[in-house]
Amino acid sequence: MVEPKGEAMSVQEKLKVLIVYYTLTKQAGKVADALAGAFESRGCEVAKAKIEFTDERWVPKLSQFPMKRPFPQIVSILPAQLRHKTGEIGTPPEAQAGDYDLVLLASPTWWFQTSMPIRSYLESPAAEAILDGKPFATVSISRRYYSINLRQQKKLGEKNGGRFVDKTHFVVAGGQVKSMCSWLGYMKHGQPQERVFGLKMPPPNLKPDYEEQARRFVEGLVDGVLRRSVVTEGQS
């Protein structure tokens, strides 16, 4: 029997959830933590797997935070991103093998698209082993744009045999120009800047309600997976 929404599930219904993510500026890491906490509050067993970007072509420029010259350092990966290239990564054991009831993929948006570390994972044998036959959801963390990122994650997940169930995106506050200036200031100094070029800046990071957004998203995912499980058991 499915528990009422918001209540923890019984031991028999306990779901095993894997969250695969990559984070450079710690924002995707905060989202992964919020999602994990929301799943655990519903009684789920959660494993988090942070993908490590180890490719020496890019790590020297992209591993620094704060960055001395954020714009040229970030632009350096643009050609490879546009060509959907992959790179060397480190994959935690949890994301290489395991029998999960639900998999979440969480990627920052790099130049409109899925970040190279998450793309590299999704094009690896480990992703196929994890996703084949399993329901999965996608998450984008970005300053502004997210639709291409989500679409690419969905396509790659389904290519690995996964069954897409839902998606969501987390964005920052402010308009196009100010949010870019605010973000570049954050990347250079490692903390939010109240003013850039004399202009008052919006916060560069996640909106204050991101934890509540994560909770609502998880509620729908858990209830949906449980409903499908009950229907499947009834038909067997």
C-alpha positions, 0 to 999 in steps of 0.5 A: 500500500502506498503511504499518504504523500509526505509520509515515510514509506514502509520497509517493504516499499523502501526505494533505493535511489542513486544521484549522479552529479558533477559540480564545479561551483558547488551549486550542483552539489547543494542541489544533490544534497537537497534532493538526497535529504528530501528522498531520505525524509520519505524513507528512501535509501540514497547513494550520491555519486559525484563524478570527478573531472580528471582530464588534464586537457581541461582540469588545470583551467576548470578546477580552480575556484575562484578563477583568476580569469573566469571568462577565458578559462570557461571559454576554453572548453567551448569548442569541445562542448559544442562538438559533444566531446567526452573527457577522462573522469573518475566514477565512484563505485556507486555509479558503476554497479548497483540495483537501484529503483530510481536514478537521478542525473544532475548536470550543470549547463555548460554552454547551453549543453550537458556538462562534459563530465556528465556526458562522459559518464553517460557515454560510459559502460558504467552508465549503461550498467546502472540505467538499463531497464531503470527509471531515471530523472534529469536535473539541470543547474544553470544560470539561465538556459536548461532545455538543451541540457535536459534534452541531451541527458534524456537522450543519453539516458534512454540510449543506455536503456533507461526509462525517462520519468521526469525532469526539473531545472534550478536557475539563478535570479536576475536578468540575462546581463546582470546574472552573467556579470554576477556569476562572473564576479562570483567565479573570480572572487569566490563569493557573491559581489554586491556590485559589478561595474557599479551596478547592483547585482542579483545573487549569483547562486541558487534561488533561496527556495531551491530546497523547497523546489527539490522537495516538491520534485522528490515528492512527485518522483517517489509517489510516481515510482511507488504507484508504478510499482504497485500497478506492476505487482498487481499485474504480475 
